[in-house]
Amino acid sequence: MPNISRIQALCRMMMGLTLLAWAAARFTRRPYCPFSFIMALFGAQKTAEGTLRFCPLVALRKRCYERD
């Protein structure tokens, strides 16, 4: 069930793919840098959120507000 709009999904996919490309380019120069690895994981997460149109943090926030 999508919980983000199409525009947000496209922005997340674009940002995620940009981060993945940046991390891949940085891996070639510094293969053991943990920062590049973290950015690659973050980019992959944002790409997946945009593809599925589901963000777990948005779902958690909506769930918490429904309790109040």
CHARMM internal coordinates of N, CA and C (Angstrom, degrees):
IC EDIT
DIST 1 N 1 CA 1.4519
DIST 1 CA 1 C 1.5297
ANGL 1 N 1 CA 1 C 108.98
DIST 1 C 2 N 1.3156
ANGL 1 CA 1 C 2 N 118.34
DIHE 1 N 1 CA 1 C 2 N 116.40
DIST 2 N 2 CA 1.4639
ANGL 1 C 2 N 2 CA 120.74
DIHE 1 CA 1 C 2 N 2 CA -178.35
DIST 2 CA 2 C 1.5284
ANGL 2 N 2 CA 2 C 111.93
DIHE 1 C 2 N 2 CA 2 C -67.43
DIST 2 C 3 N 1.3141
ANGL 2 CA 2 C 3 N 116.35
DIHE 2 N 2 CA 2 C 3 N 136.59
DIST 3 N 3 CA 1.4626
ANGL 2 C 3 N 3 CA 119.39
DIHE 2 CA 2 C 3 N 3 CA 176.09
DIST 3 CA 3 C 1.5309
ANGL 3 N 3 CA 3 C 111.80
DIHE 2 C 3 N 3 CA 3 C -123.80
DIST 3 C 4 N 1.3421
ANGL 3 CA 3 C 4 N 117.58
DIHE 3 N 3 CA 3 C 4 N 9.11
DIST 4 N 4 CA 1.4642
ANGL 3 C 4 N 4 CA 121.04
DIHE 3 CA 3 C 4 N 4 CA 172.38
DIST 4 CA 4 C 1.5228
ANGL 4 N 4 CA 4 C 108.15
DIHE 3 C 4 N 4 CA 4 C -128.49
DIST 4 C 5 N 1.3156
ANGL 4 CA 4 C 5 N 115.89
DIHE 4 N 4 CA 4 C 5 N 155.20
DIST 5 N 5 CA 1.4651
ANGL 4 C 5 N 5 CA 120.32
DIHE 4 CA 4 C 5 N 5 CA -175.87
DIST 5 CA 5 C 1.5363
ANGL 5 N 5 CA 5 C 110.88
DIHE 4 C 5 N 5 CA 5 C -77.14
DIST 5 C 6 N 1.3079
ANGL 5 CA 5 C 6 N 115.73
DIHE 5 N 5 CA 5 C 6 N 171.50
DIST 6 N 6 CA 1.4650
ANGL 5 C 6 N 6 CA 120.76
DIHE 5 CA 5 C 6 N 6 CA -179.99
DIST 6 CA 6 C 1.5230
ANGL 6 N 6 CA 6 C 111.28
DIHE 5 C 6 N 6 CA 6 C -66.06
DIST 6 C 7 N 1.3147
ANGL 6 CA 6 C 7 N 116.48
DIHE 6 N 6 CA 6 C 7 N -38.48
DIST 7 N 7 CA 1.4680
ANGL 6 C 7 N 7 CA 120.19
DIHE 6 CA 6 C 7 N 7 CA 179.67
DIST 7 CA 7 C 1.5262
ANGL 7 N 7 CA 7 C 109.79
DIHE 6 C 7 N 7 CA 7 C -64.44
DIST 7 C 8 N 1.3303
ANGL 7 CA 7 C 8 N 117.25
DIHE 7 N 7 CA 7 C 8 N -45.32
DIST 8 N 8 CA 1.4623
ANGL 7 C 8 N 8 CA 120.52
DIHE 7 CA 7 C 8 N 8 CA 177.23
DIST 8 CA 8 C 1.5183
ANGL 8 N 8 CA 8 C 110.84
DIHE 7 C 8 N 8 CA 8 C -62.96
DIST 8 C 9 N 1.3251
ANGL 8 CA 8 C 9 N 117.53
DIHE 8 N 8 CA 8 C 9 N -38.21
DIST 9 N 9 CA 1.4573
ANGL 8 C 9 N 9 CA 120.98
DIHE 8 CA 8 C 9 N 9 CA 179.37
DIST 9 CA 9 C 1.5312
ANGL 9 N 9 CA 9 C 110.27
DIHE 8 C 9 N 9 CA 9 C -64.25
DIST 9 C 10 N 1.3137
ANGL 9 CA 9 C 10 N 117.19
DIHE 9 N 9 CA 9 C 10 N -43.18
DIST 10 N 10 CA 1.4653
ANGL 9 C 10 N 10 CA 120.03
DIHE 9 CA 9 C 10 N 10 CA 178.85
DIST 10 CA 10 C 1.5265
ANGL 10 N 10 CA 10 C 111.00
DIHE 9 C 10 N 10 CA 10 C -65.13
DIST 10 C 11 N 1.3229
ANGL 10 CA 10 C 11 N 117.39
DIHE 10 N 10 CA 10 C 11 N -40.64
DIST 11 N 11 CA 1.4686
ANGL 10 C 11 N 11 CA 120.53
DIHE 10 CA 10 C 11 N 11 CA 177.98
DIST 11 CA 11 C 1.5225
ANGL 11 N 11 CA 11 C 110.91
DIHE 10 C 11 N 11 CA 11 C -64.21
DIST 11 C 12 N 1.3255
ANGL 11 CA 11 C 12 N 117.37
DIHE 11 N 11 CA 11 C 12 N -40.95
DIST 12 N 12 CA 1.4625
ANGL 11 C 12 N 12 CA 120.60
DIHE 11 CA 11 C 12 N 12 CA 179.25
DIST 12 CA 12 C 1.5214
ANGL 12 N 12 CA 12 C 111.00
DIHE 11 C 12 N 12 CA 12 C -66.51
DIST 12 C 13 N 1.3226
ANGL 12 CA 12 C 13 N 116.85
DIHE 12 N 12 CA 12 C 13 N -40.52
DIST 13 N 13 CA 1.4601
ANGL 12 C 13 N 13 CA 119.61
DIHE 12 CA 12 C 13 N 13 CA 178.50
DIST 13 CA 13 C 1.5260
ANGL 13 N 13 CA 13 C 110.95
DIHE 12 C 13 N 13 CA 13 C -64.84
DIST 13 C 14 N 1.3329
ANGL 13 CA 13 C 14 N 116.40
DIHE 13 N 13 CA 13 C 14 N -42.64
DIST 14 N 14 CA 1.4550
ANGL 13 C 14 N 14 CA 120.47
DIHE 13 CA 13 C 14 N 14 CA -179.47
DIST 14 CA 14 C 1.5325
ANGL 14 N 14 CA 14 C 110.86
DIHE 13 C 14 N 14 CA 14 C -65.03
DIST 14 C 15 N 1.3255
ANGL 14 CA 14 C 15 N 116.87
DIHE 14 N 14 CA 14 C 15 N -43.96
DIST 15 N 15 CA 1.4598
ANGL 14 C 15 N 15 CA 120.19
DIHE 14 CA 14 C 15 N 15 CA 179.27
DIST 15 CA 15 C 1.5300
ANGL 15 N 15 CA 15 C 110.78
DIHE 14 C 15 N 15 CA 15 C -67.09
DIST 15 C 16 N 1.3249
ANGL 15 CA 15 C 16 N 116.67
DIHE 15 N 15 CA 15 C 16 N -40.25
DIST 16 N 16 CA 1.4534
ANGL 15 C 16 N 16 CA 120.35
DIHE 15 CA 15 C 16 N 16 CA -179.92
DIST 16 CA 16 C 1.5174
ANGL 16 N 16 CA 16 C 112.28
DIHE 15 C 16 N 16 CA 16 C -64.35
DIST 16 C 17 N 1.3210
ANGL 16 CA 16 C 17 N 117.37
DIHE 16 N 16 CA 16 C 17 N -43.70
DIST 17 N 17 CA 1.4589
ANGL 16 C 17 N 17 CA 120.44
DIHE 16 CA 16 C 17 N 17 CA 178.77
DIST 17 CA 17 C 1.5235
ANGL 17 N 17 CA 17 C 111.64
DIHE 16 C 17 N 17 CA 17 C -67.73
DIST 17 C 18 N 1.3338
ANGL 17 CA 17 C 18 N 116.71
DIHE 17 N 17 CA 17 C 18 N -34.12
DIST 18 N 18 CA 1.4588
ANGL 17 C 18 N 18 CA 120.37
DIHE 17 CA 17 C 18 N 18 CA 175.87
DIST 18 CA 18 C 1.5250
ANGL 18 N 18 CA 18 C 110.70
DIHE 17 C 18 N 18 CA 18 C -64.79
DIST 18 C 19 N 1.3284
ANGL 18 CA 18 C 19 N 116.35
DIHE 18 N 18 CA 18 C 19 N -44.83
DIST 19 N 19 CA 1.4661
ANGL 18 C 19 N 19 CA 119.88
DIHE 18 CA 18 C 19 N 19 CA 178.17
DIST 19 CA 19 C 1.5233
ANGL 19 N 19 CA 19 C 111.99
DIHE 18 C 19 N 19 CA 19 C -64.14
DIST 19 C 20 N 1.3285
ANGL 19 CA 19 C 20 N 116.86
DIHE 19 N 19 CA 19 C 20 N -39.37
DIST 20 N 20 CA 1.4625
ANGL 19 C 20 N 20 CA 120.03
DIHE 19 CA 19 C 20 N 20 CA 177.34
DIST 20 CA 20 C 1.5249
ANGL 20 N 20 CA 20 C 111.14
DIHE 19 C 20 N 20 CA 20 C -63.37
DIST 20 C 21 N 1.3129
ANGL 20 CA 20 C 21 N 117.80
DIHE 20 N 20 CA 20 C 21 N -43.24
DIST 21 N 21 CA 1.4576
ANGL 20 C 21 N 21 CA 120.76
DIHE 20 CA 20 C 21 N 21 CA 179.04
DIST 21 CA 21 C 1.5275
ANGL 21 N 21 CA 21 C 111.15
DIHE 20 C 21 N 21 CA 21 C -65.16
DIST 21 C 22 N 1.3249
ANGL 21 CA 21 C 22 N 117.05
DIHE 21 N 21 CA 21 C 22 N -41.26
DIST 22 N 22 CA 1.4616
ANGL 21 C 22 N 22 CA 121.10
DIHE 21 CA 21 C 22 N 22 CA 178.57
DIST 22 CA 22 C 1.5231
ANGL 22 N 22 CA 22 C 110.93
DIHE 21 C 22 N 22 CA 22 C -63.79
DIST 22 C 23 N 1.3352
ANGL 22 CA 22 C 23 N 116.51
DIHE 22 N 22 CA 22 C 23 N -44.02
DIST 23 N 23 CA 1.4602
ANGL 22 C 23 N 23 CA 120.37
DIHE 22 CA 22 C 23 N 23 CA 179.66
DIST 23 CA 23 C 1.5233
ANGL 23 N 23 CA 23 C 111.00
DIHE 22 C 23 N 23 CA 23 C -65.75
DIST 23 C 24 N 1.3182
ANGL 23 CA 23 C 24 N 118.03
DIHE 23 N 23 CA 23 C 24 N -38.11
DIST 24 N 24 CA 1.4667
ANGL 23 C 24 N 24 CA 120.79
DIHE 23 CA 23 C 24 N 24 CA 178.50
DIST 24 CA 24 C 1.5257
ANGL 24 N 24 CA 24 C 110.71
DIHE 23 C 24 N 24 CA 24 C -65.34
DIST 24 C 25 N 1.3216
ANGL 24 CA 24 C 25 N 116.57
DIHE 24 N 24 CA 24 C 25 N -40.22
DIST 25 N 25 CA 1.4658
ANGL 24 C 25 N 25 CA 120.05
DIHE 24 CA 24 C 25 N 25 CA 178.12
DIST 25 CA 25 C 1.5289
ANGL 25 N 25 CA 25 C 110.82
DIHE 24 C 25 N 25 CA 25 C -66.83
DIST 25 C 26 N 1.3022
ANGL 25 CA 25 C 26 N 115.97
DIHE 25 N 25 CA 25 C 26 N -37.57
DIST 26 N 26 CA 1.4682
ANGL 25 C 26 N 26 CA 119.19
DIHE 25 CA 25 C 26 N 26 CA 179.69
DIST 26 CA 26 C 1.5262
ANGL 26 N 26 CA 26 C 111.58
DIHE 25 C 26 N 26 CA 26 C -72.57
DIST 26 C 27 N 1.3463
ANGL 26 CA 26 C 27 N 116.78
DIHE 26 N 26 CA 26 C 27 N -31.82
DIST 27 N 27 CA 1.4637
ANGL 26 C 27 N 27 CA 120.58
DIHE 26 CA 26 C 27 N 27 CA 177.10
DIST 27 CA 27 C 1.5230
ANGL 27 N 27 CA 27 C 111.69
DIHE 26 C 27 N 27 CA 27 C -60.38
DIST 27 C 28 N 1.3307
ANGL 27 CA 27 C 28 N 117.01
DIHE 27 N 27 CA 27 C 28 N -32.60
DIST 28 N 28 CA 1.4565
ANGL 27 C 28 N 28 CA 119.31
DIHE 27 CA 27 C 28 N 28 CA -178.62
DIST 28 CA 28 C 1.5286
ANGL 28 N 28 CA 28 C 111.32
DIHE 27 C 28 N 28 CA 28 C -68.55
DIST 28 C 29 N 1.3226
ANGL 28 CA 28 C 29 N 117.38
DIHE 28 N 28 CA 28 C 29 N -31.33
DIST 29 N 29 CA 1.4620
ANGL 28 C 29 N 29 CA 120.67
DIHE 28 CA 28 C 29 N 29 CA 179.70
DIST 29 CA 29 C 1.5233
ANGL 29 N 29 CA 29 C 112.86
DIHE 28 C 29 N 29 CA 29 C -88.14
DIST 29 C 30 N 1.3492
ANGL 29 CA 29 C 30 N 116.21
DIHE 29 N 29 CA 29 C 30 N -39.58
DIST 30 N 30 CA 1.4693
ANGL 29 C 30 N 30 CA 121.80
DIHE 29 CA 29 C 30 N 30 CA -178.62
DIST 30 CA 30 C 1.5254
ANGL 30 N 30 CA 30 C 108.86
DIHE 29 C 30 N 30 CA 30 C -130.88
DIST 30 C 31 N 1.3168
ANGL 30 CA 30 C 31 N 118.28
DIHE 30 N 30 CA 30 C 31 N 85.36
DIST 31 N 31 CA 1.4700
ANGL 30 C 31 N 31 CA 119.92
DIHE 30 CA 30 C 31 N 31 CA -173.13
DIST 31 CA 31 C 1.5271
ANGL 31 N 31 CA 31 C 114.84
DIHE 30 C 31 N 31 CA 31 C -69.61
DIST 31 C 32 N 1.3112
ANGL 31 CA 31 C 32 N 118.87
DIHE 31 N 31 CA 31 C 32 N -18.78
DIST 32 N 32 CA 1.4670
ANGL 31 C 32 N 32 CA 120.18
DIHE 31 CA 31 C 32 N 32 CA -176.62
DIST 32 CA 32 C 1.5312
ANGL 32 N 32 CA 32 C 113.00
DIHE 31 C 32 N 32 CA 32 C -108.55
DIST 32 C 33 N 1.2891
ANGL 32 CA 32 C 33 N 117.42
DIHE 32 N 32 CA 32 C 33 N 18.35
DIST 33 N 33 CA 1.4578
ANGL 32 C 33 N 33 CA 121.46
DIHE 32 CA 32 C 33 N 33 CA -179.90
DIST 33 CA 33 C 1.5372
ANGL 33 N 33 CA 33 C 110.02
DIHE 32 C 33 N 33 CA 33 C -81.44
DIST 33 C 34 N 1.3387
ANGL 33 CA 33 C 34 N 118.20
DIHE 33 N 33 CA 33 C 34 N 120.25
DIST 34 N 34 CA 1.4682
ANGL 33 C 34 N 34 CA 119.27
DIHE 33 CA 33 C 34 N 34 CA -178.39
DIST 34 CA 34 C 1.5319
ANGL 34 N 34 CA 34 C 112.91
DIHE 33 C 34 N 34 CA 34 C -68.90
DIST 34 C 35 N 1.3289
ANGL 34 CA 34 C 35 N 117.84
DIHE 34 N 34 CA 34 C 35 N -26.61
DIST 35 N 35 CA 1.4582
ANGL 34 C 35 N 35 CA 120.74
DIHE 34 CA 34 C 35 N 35 CA -179.68
DIST 35 CA 35 C 1.5264
ANGL 35 N 35 CA 35 C 110.95
DIHE 34 C 35 N 35 CA 35 C -63.21
DIST 35 C 36 N 1.3250
ANGL 35 CA 35 C 36 N 116.60
DIHE 35 N 35 CA 35 C 36 N -40.45
DIST 36 N 36 CA 1.4700
ANGL 35 C 36 N 36 CA 120.40
DIHE 35 CA 35 C 36 N 36 CA 178.50
DIST 36 CA 36 C 1.5188
ANGL 36 N 36 CA 36 C 111.17
DIHE 35 C 36 N 36 CA 36 C -63.80
DIST 36 C 37 N 1.3178
ANGL 36 CA 36 C 37 N 116.14
DIHE 36 N 36 CA 36 C 37 N -39.77
DIST 37 N 37 CA 1.4593
ANGL 36 C 37 N 37 CA 120.64
DIHE 36 CA 36 C 37 N 37 CA 179.17
DIST 37 CA 37 C 1.5287
ANGL 37 N 37 CA 37 C 111.01
DIHE 36 C 37 N 37 CA 37 C -64.50
DIST 37 C 38 N 1.3229
ANGL 37 CA 37 C 38 N 117.12
DIHE 37 N 37 CA 37 C 38 N -42.68
DIST 38 N 38 CA 1.4731
ANGL 37 C 38 N 38 CA 121.53
DIHE 37 CA 37 C 38 N 38 CA 179.31
DIST 38 CA 38 C 1.5282
ANGL 38 N 38 CA 38 C 110.20
DIHE 37 C 38 N 38 CA 38 C -64.63
DIST 38 C 39 N 1.3272
ANGL 38 CA 38 C 39 N 117.12
DIHE 38 N 38 CA 38 C 39 N -41.47
DIST 39 N 39 CA 1.4624
ANGL 38 C 39 N 39 CA 120.15
DIHE 38 CA 38 C 39 N 39 CA 178.58
DIST 39 CA 39 C 1.5301
ANGL 39 N 39 CA 39 C 111.19
DIHE 38 C 39 N 39 CA 39 C -66.90
DIST 39 C 40 N 1.3184
ANGL 39 CA 39 C 40 N 117.62
DIHE 39 N 39 CA 39 C 40 N -34.27
DIST 40 N 40 CA 1.4640
ANGL 39 C 40 N 40 CA 120.42
DIHE 39 CA 39 C 40 N 40 CA 176.72
DIST 40 CA 40 C 1.5259
ANGL 40 N 40 CA 40 C 110.29
DIHE 39 C 40 N 40 CA 40 C -65.85
DIST 40 C 41 N 1.3264
ANGL 40 CA 40 C 41 N 116.93
DIHE 40 N 40 CA 40 C 41 N -42.44
DIST 41 N 41 CA 1.4664
ANGL 40 C 41 N 41 CA 119.67
DIHE 40 CA 40 C 41 N 41 CA 177.14
DIST 41 CA 41 C 1.5254
ANGL 41 N 41 CA 41 C 111.47
DIHE 40 C 41 N 41 CA 41 C -64.31
DIST 41 C 42 N 1.3255
ANGL 41 CA 41 C 42 N 116.82
DIHE 41 N 41 CA 41 C 42 N -41.79
DIST 42 N 42 CA 1.4641
ANGL 41 C 42 N 42 CA 120.68
DIHE 41 CA 41 C 42 N 42 CA 178.62
DIST 42 CA 42 C 1.5267
ANGL 42 N 42 CA 42 C 110.94
DIHE 41 C 42 N 42 CA 42 C -64.18
DIST 42 C 43 N 1.3165
ANGL 42 CA 42 C 43 N 117.01
DIHE 42 N 42 CA 42 C 43 N -41.02
DIST 43 N 43 CA 1.4692
ANGL 42 C 43 N 43 CA 121.14
DIHE 42 CA 42 C 43 N 43 CA 177.33
DIST 43 CA 43 C 1.5162
ANGL 43 N 43 CA 43 C 112.00
DIHE 42 C 43 N 43 CA 43 C -64.40
DIST 43 C 44 N 1.3296
ANGL 43 CA 43 C 44 N 116.50
DIHE 43 N 43 CA 43 C 44 N -39.92
DIST 44 N 44 CA 1.4639
ANGL 43 C 44 N 44 CA 120.10
DIHE 43 CA 43 C 44 N 44 CA 177.73
DIST 44 CA 44 C 1.5229
ANGL 44 N 44 CA 44 C 111.06
DIHE 43 C 44 N 44 CA 44 C -65.42
DIST 44 C 45 N 1.3362
ANGL 44 CA 44 C 45 N 116.46
DIHE 44 N 44 CA 44 C 45 N -38.24
DIST 45 N 45 CA 1.4654
ANGL 44 C 45 N 45 CA 120.08
DIHE 44 CA 44 C 45 N 45 CA 178.51
DIST 45 CA 45 C 1.5274
ANGL 45 N 45 CA 45 C 110.51
DIHE 44 C 45 N 45 CA 45 C -64.57
DIST 45 C 46 N 1.3216
ANGL 45 CA 45 C 46 N 116.78
DIHE 45 N 45 CA 45 C 46 N -44.95
DIST 46 N 46 CA 1.4642
ANGL 45 C 46 N 46 CA 119.89
DIHE 45 CA 45 C 46 N 46 CA -179.36
DIST 46 CA 46 C 1.5316
ANGL 46 N 46 CA 46 C 111.28
DIHE 45 C 46 N 46 CA 46 C -66.57
DIST 46 C 47 N 1.3137
ANGL 46 CA 46 C 47 N 117.53
DIHE 46 N 46 CA 46 C 47 N -36.20
DIST 47 N 47 CA 1.4613
ANGL 46 C 47 N 47 CA 120.42
DIHE 46 CA 46 C 47 N 47 CA 176.86
DIST 47 CA 47 C 1.5194
ANGL 47 N 47 CA 47 C 110.71
DIHE 46 C 47 N 47 CA 47 C -64.89
DIST 47 C 48 N 1.3224
ANGL 47 CA 47 C 48 N 116.99
DIHE 47 N 47 CA 47 C 48 N -42.11
DIST 48 N 48 CA 1.4696
ANGL 47 C 48 N 48 CA 120.60
DIHE 47 CA 47 C 48 N 48 CA 178.76
DIST 48 CA 48 C 1.5273
ANGL 48 N 48 CA 48 C 111.10
DIHE 47 C 48 N 48 CA 48 C -66.26
DIST 48 C 49 N 1.3317
ANGL 48 CA 48 C 49 N 117.12
DIHE 48 N 48 CA 48 C 49 N -40.27
DIST 49 N 49 CA 1.4725
ANGL 48 C 49 N 49 CA 119.67
DIHE 48 CA 48 C 49 N 49 CA 177.75
DIST 49 CA 49 C 1.5202
ANGL 49 N 49 CA 49 C 110.77
DIHE 48 C 49 N 49 CA 49 C -61.89
DIST 49 C 50 N 1.3134
ANGL 49 CA 49 C 50 N 117.29
DIHE 49 N 49 CA 49 C 50 N -41.54
DIST 50 N 50 CA 1.4611
ANGL 49 C 50 N 50 CA 119.97
DIHE 49 CA 49 C 50 N 50 CA 179.49
DIST 50 CA 50 C 1.5099
ANGL 50 N 50 CA 50 C 112.11
DIHE 49 C 50 N 50 CA 50 C -68.11
DIST 50 C 51 N 1.3234
ANGL 50 CA 50 C 51 N 117.35
DIHE 50 N 50 CA 50 C 51 N -37.47
DIST 51 N 51 CA 1.4617
ANGL 50 C 51 N 51 CA 120.84
DIHE 50 CA 50 C 51 N 51 CA -179.62
DIST 51 CA 51 C 1.5263
ANGL 51 N 51 CA 51 C 111.30
DIHE 50 C 51 N 51 CA 51 C -68.13
DIST 51 C 52 N 1.3260
ANGL 51 CA 51 C 52 N 116.32
DIHE 51 N 51 CA 51 C 52 N -43.72
DIST 52 N 52 CA 1.4634
ANGL 51 C 52 N 52 CA 120.63
DIHE 51 CA 51 C 52 N 52 CA -178.07
DIST 52 CA 52 C 1.5296
ANGL 52 N 52 CA 52 C 113.35
DIHE 51 C 52 N 52 CA 52 C -85.42
DIST 52 C 53 N 1.3234
ANGL 52 CA 52 C 53 N 116.27
DIHE 52 N 52 CA 52 C 53 N -14.10
DIST 53 N 53 CA 1.4702
ANGL 52 C 53 N 53 CA 122.58
DIHE 52 CA 52 C 53 N 53 CA -175.42
DIST 53 CA 53 C 1.5260
ANGL 53 N 53 CA 53 C 111.07
DIHE 52 C 53 N 53 CA 53 C 56.92
DIST 53 C 54 N 1.3088
ANGL 53 CA 53 C 54 N 116.14
DIHE 53 N 53 CA 53 C 54 N 37.33
DIST 54 N 54 CA 1.4634
ANGL 53 C 54 N 54 CA 121.52
DIHE 53 CA 53 C 54 N 54 CA 177.81
DIST 54 CA 54 C 1.5194
ANGL 54 N 54 CA 54 C 108.45
DIHE 53 C 54 N 54 CA 54 C -136.27
DIST 54 C 55 N 1.3254
ANGL 54 CA 54 C 55 N 116.08
DIHE 54 N 54 CA 54 C 55 N 125.26
DIST 55 N 55 CA 1.4512
ANGL 54 C 55 N 55 CA 121.95
DIHE 54 CA 54 C 55 N 55 CA 178.00
DIST 55 CA 55 C 1.5283
ANGL 55 N 55 CA 55 C 108.10
DIHE 54 C 55 N 55 CA 55 C -116.15
DIST 55 C 56 N 1.3234
ANGL 55 CA 55 C 56 N 118.22
DIHE 55 N 55 CA 55 C 56 N 119.93
DIST 56 N 56 CA 1.4629
ANGL 55 C 56 N 56 CA 119.84
DIHE 55 CA 55 C 56 N 56 CA -178.65
DIST 56 CA 56 C 1.5231
ANGL 56 N 56 CA 56 C 113.38
DIHE 55 C 56 N 56 CA 56 C -64.22
DIST 56 C 57 N 1.3256
ANGL 56 CA 56 C 57 N 118.45
DIHE 56 N 56 CA 56 C 57 N -32.15
DIST 57 N 57 CA 1.4660
ANGL 56 C 57 N 57 CA 120.18
DIHE 56 CA 56 C 57 N 57 CA 179.19
DIST 57 CA 57 C 1.5277
ANGL 57 N 57 CA 57 C 111.78
DIHE 56 C 57 N 57 CA 57 C -69.59
DIST 57 C 58 N 1.3258
ANGL 57 CA 57 C 58 N 117.10
DIHE 57 N 57 CA 57 C 58 N -36.69
DIST 58 N 58 CA 1.4710
ANGL 57 C 58 N 58 CA 120.23
DIHE 57 CA 57 C 58 N 58 CA 176.22
DIST 58 CA 58 C 1.5226
ANGL 58 N 58 CA 58 C 109.59
DIHE 57 C 58 N 58 CA 58 C -66.62
DIST 58 C 59 N 1.3171
ANGL 58 CA 58 C 59 N 117.41
DIHE 58 N 58 CA 58 C 59 N -41.15
DIST 59 N 59 CA 1.4651
ANGL 58 C 59 N 59 CA 120.92
DIHE 58 CA 58 C 59 N 59 CA 178.07
DIST 59 CA 59 C 1.5252
ANGL 59 N 59 CA 59 C 111.04
DIHE 58 C 59 N 59 CA 59 C -63.43
DIST 59 C 60 N 1.3326
ANGL 59 CA 59 C 60 N 116.86
DIHE 59 N 59 CA 59 C 60 N -40.64
DIST 60 N 60 CA 1.4628
ANGL 59 C 60 N 60 CA 120.88
DIHE 59 CA 59 C 60 N 60 CA 178.38
DIST 60 CA 60 C 1.5231
ANGL 60 N 60 CA 60 C 111.35
DIHE 59 C 60 N 60 CA 60 C -65.36
DIST 60 C 61 N 1.3377
ANGL 60 CA 60 C 61 N 116.25
DIHE 60 N 60 CA 60 C 61 N -41.77
DIST 61 N 61 CA 1.4578
ANGL 60 C 61 N 61 CA 120.09
DIHE 60 CA 60 C 61 N 61 CA 178.83
DIST 61 CA 61 C 1.5293
ANGL 61 N 61 CA 61 C 111.40
DIHE 60 C 61 N 61 CA 61 C -63.65
DIST 61 C 62 N 1.3389
ANGL 61 CA 61 C 62 N 117.18
DIHE 61 N 61 CA 61 C 62 N -42.81
DIST 62 N 62 CA 1.4592
ANGL 61 C 62 N 62 CA 120.32
DIHE 61 CA 61 C 62 N 62 CA 178.16
DIST 62 CA 62 C 1.5132
ANGL 62 N 62 CA 62 C 111.28
DIHE 61 C 62 N 62 CA 62 C -63.75
DIST 62 C 63 N 1.3289
ANGL 62 CA 62 C 63 N 115.77
DIHE 62 N 62 CA 62 C 63 N -39.00
DIST 63 N 63 CA 1.4704
ANGL 62 C 63 N 63 CA 120.54
DIHE 62 CA 62 C 63 N 63 CA 179.90
DIST 63 CA 63 C 1.5256
ANGL 63 N 63 CA 63 C 111.03
DIHE 62 C 63 N 63 CA 63 C -65.09
DIST 63 C 64 N 1.3363
ANGL 63 CA 63 C 64 N 117.17
DIHE 63 N 63 CA 63 C 64 N -40.80
DIST 64 N 64 CA 1.4691
ANGL 63 C 64 N 64 CA 120.68
DIHE 63 CA 63 C 64 N 64 CA 179.62
DIST 64 CA 64 C 1.5232
ANGL 64 N 64 CA 64 C 111.74
DIHE 63 C 64 N 64 CA 64 C -67.72
DIST 64 C 65 N 1.3502
ANGL 64 CA 64 C 65 N 116.97
DIHE 64 N 64 CA 64 C 65 N -37.87
DIST 65 N 65 CA 1.4592
ANGL 64 C 65 N 65 CA 119.49
DIHE 64 CA 64 C 65 N 65 CA 179.28
DIST 65 CA 65 C 1.5221
ANGL 65 N 65 CA 65 C 112.31
DIHE 64 C 65 N 65 CA 65 C -71.56
DIST 65 C 66 N 1.3225
ANGL 65 CA 65 C 66 N 117.69
DIHE 65 N 65 CA 65 C 66 N -26.79
DIST 66 N 66 CA 1.4746
ANGL 65 C 66 N 66 CA 120.03
DIHE 65 CA 65 C 66 N 66 CA 177.98
DIST 66 CA 66 C 1.5138
ANGL 66 N 66 CA 66 C 111.65
DIHE 65 C 66 N 66 CA 66 C -69.42
DIST 66 C 67 N 1.3273
ANGL 66 CA 66 C 67 N 117.69
DIHE 66 N 66 CA 66 C 67 N -27.93
DIST 67 N 67 CA 1.4652
ANGL 66 C 67 N 67 CA 120.99
DIHE 66 CA 66 C 67 N 67 CA 179.83
DIST 67 CA 67 C 1.5262
ANGL 67 N 67 CA 67 C 112.38
DIHE 66 C 67 N 67 CA 67 C -69.00
DIST 67 C 68 N 1.3426
ANGL 67 CA 67 C 68 N 115.82
DIHE 67 N 67 CA 67 C 68 N -33.07
DIST 68 N 68 CA 1.4776
ANGL 67 C 68 N 68 CA 119.37
DIHE 67 CA 67 C 68 N 68 CA -176.92
DIST 68 CA 68 C 1.5009
ANGL 68 N 68 CA 68 C 112.86
DIHE 67 C 68 N 68 CA 68 C -73.48
END
COOR INIT
IC SEED 1 N 1 CA 1 C
IC BUILD
